[in-house]
Amino acid sequence: MSLRVAQCQNARRARKTGHTVPLILFLLVLTTCGALLWAASTRLGLCGREFSVTEGLDSRAESLYEGFFAAFGRENDRDRLSYRINRRIELEPGGPAALCLGNPLRNSFLLRAEIRLDESGTVLFSSGLLLPGRQIRSAVLDTTLEAGEYAATARFYAIDPVSLAELGWVSEPLTVTVLS
């Protein structure tokens, strides 16, 4: 009889222990995921960095997806500007151009962009202000071009988010191809 009681007690202990290890592992995974999401939301500006700018923002802008791990990248220094753009822009005559023009999350500046033809200086595209983490995927150019390939330059202006003063600019050579 005592052997049977001992077996029952061992079986109860085994059932309790059998649930403990998976529960501890589950809580560990849950805590780790929570910490990663909190860190990502802090780096992405979801709880912290706020921009009070409402006027002059480009209405064509949408969220720029940079992936989950972009949140763990290093934020730019105040003297660095990052940007994204399609360096080979193709479009149908009068149609939208796939610009893929973006202001990465790591920027501490607002961004304004302008695309000009190298030969004549004609402005092909001018954006409003882009908050960090925003992009313009495509837009109709301000100037209609004939079919052909054109050398152009995109100029990106860093704008102070508080004073809205222009702090400087960088440029990027582009090729604009109008399909026939």
C-alpha positions in Angstrom: 0.0 0.0 0.0 2.8 2.5 0.8 4.3 1.7 -2.5 1.1 2.7 -4.3 0.9 6.0 -2.3 4.5 6.8 -3.2 3.8 6.1 -6.9 0.8 8.4 -6.8 2.8 11.2 -5.1 5.6 10.8 -7.7 3.0 10.9 -10.5 1.6 14.2 -9.1 5.0 15.7 -8.8 5.8 14.7 -12.4 2.6 16.4 -13.6 3.4 19.6 -11.8 7.0 19.6 -13.0 5.9 18.8 -16.5 4.0 22.2 -16.7 6.7 24.3 -15.0 9.4 24.1 -17.7 7.1 25.0 -20.6 5.6 27.8 -18.6 9.0 29.3 -17.7 10.0 29.1 -21.4 6.8 30.7 -22.5 7.2 33.6 -20.0 10.9 34.0 -21.1 9.9 34.3 -24.8 7.0 36.6 -24.0 9.3 38.9 -21.9 11.9 39.0 -24.7 9.3 39.8 -27.4 7.9 42.6 -25.2 11.3 44.1 -24.6 12.1 44.0 -28.4 8.8 45.7 -29.3 9.3 48.3 -26.7 12.8 49.1 -27.9 11.6 49.2 -31.5 8.7 51.5 -30.7 11.1 53.8 -28.9 13.6 53.9 -31.9 10.8 54.3 -34.4 9.5 57.4 -32.7 6.3 55.8 -31.5 7.0 56.8 -28.0 9.4 59.7 -27.8 10.4 61.7 -30.8 7.4 63.9 -32.0 7.3 66.4 -34.7 4.9 69.3 -34.3 5.0 70.3 -38.0 1.5 70.3 -39.7 1.9 72.8 -42.5 3.9 72.2 -45.6 3.8 68.4 -45.3 3.5 66.6 -48.6 0.1 65.0 -49.0 1.5 62.3 -51.3 3.7 60.9 -48.5 3.0 57.5 -47.0 4.7 55.3 -44.5 8.2 54.1 -45.4 8.6 50.4 -44.5 12.2 49.8 -43.5 11.6 46.5 -41.7 11.6 45.7 -38.0 15.4 45.7 -37.6 15.7 49.2 -38.9 14.6 50.3 -35.5 17.8 49.0 -34.0 20.0 51.0 -36.3 21.9 54.0 -35.2 20.2 57.4 -35.4 22.0 59.9 -37.6 24.1 62.6 -36.1 22.9 66.2 -36.5 25.4 66.7 -39.3 24.3 63.7 -41.4 21.4 63.4 -43.8 20.1 60.1 -45.2 17.6 59.8 -48.0 16.2 57.2 -50.4 15.5 57.6 -54.1 15.2 55.5 -57.3 18.3 56.5 -59.3 16.8 55.2 -62.5 13.3 56.7 -62.9 11.1 55.3 -65.7 7.7 56.6 -66.7 5.2 56.7 -69.5 4.6 60.1 -71.1 2.4 62.1 -68.7 2.2 59.1 -66.3 3.4 58.8 -62.7 7.1 58.3 -62.1 8.3 55.7 -59.6 10.4 58.0 -57.4 10.6 55.9 -54.2 11.7 59.1 -52.6 12.0 58.7 -48.8 13.1 60.1 -45.5 14.5 57.2 -43.4 13.5 56.9 -39.8 17.1 57.5 -38.6 17.0 61.1 -39.8 16.5 63.8 -37.2 15.5 66.3 -40.0 12.5 66.9 -42.1 13.3 66.4 -45.8 12.3 68.3 -48.9 13.4 67.1 -52.4 13.7 68.7 -55.8 14.6 67.0 -59.2 16.0 69.2 -62.0 17.2 68.4 -65.5 21.0 68.8 -65.8 20.9 70.4 -69.2 18.3 73.1 -68.7 17.8 73.3 -65.0 14.0 72.7 -65.5 12.3 71.6 -62.3 10.8 68.1 -62.9 9.5 67.5 -59.4 9.3 69.3 -56.1 8.1 67.8 -52.8 6.7 69.2 -49.7 8.1 68.3 -46.3 8.6 64.7 -45.5 8.8 63.5 -41.9 11.2 60.8 -41.0 9.7 57.4 -41.9 7.7 58.8 -44.8 8.0 58.4 -48.6 6.5 59.3 -51.9 6.4 56.2 -54.0 5.2 57.7 -57.2 4.1 61.1 -58.5 3.3 62.8 -61.8 6.2 65.1 -62.8 5.7 68.9 -62.9 7.0 69.1 -66.4 6.0 66.9 -69.4 9.0 65.3 -71.2 9.3 63.8 -74.7 10.3 60.1 -75.0 14.0 59.6 -74.3 16.6 59.5 -71.5 17.5 62.5 -69.5 20.3 63.3 -67.0 18.9 64.9 -63.8 19.9 65.7 -60.3 17.9 65.3 -57.1 18.6 67.8 -54.4 17.6 66.9 -50.8 17.2 69.7 -48.3 17.6 69.1 -44.6 14.9 71.1 -42.7 15.1 71.8 -39.0 11.9 70.4 -37.4 11.5 73.3 -34.9 12.4 76.4 -36.9 11.7 75.0 -40.4 15.0 76.6 -41.5 16.9 75.0 -44.3 20.1 73.6 -42.8 21.8 72.4 -46.0 21.5 70.0 -48.9 23.0 67.1 -50.7 22.5 66.0 -54.3 22.3 62.7 -56.2 22.6 62.2 -60.0 19.7 60.4 -61.6 18.6 59.1 -65.0 15.0 59.8 -66.0 13.7 57.7 -68.9 10.4 58.5 -70.6 9.2 55.4 -72.5 7.7 55.7 -75.9 
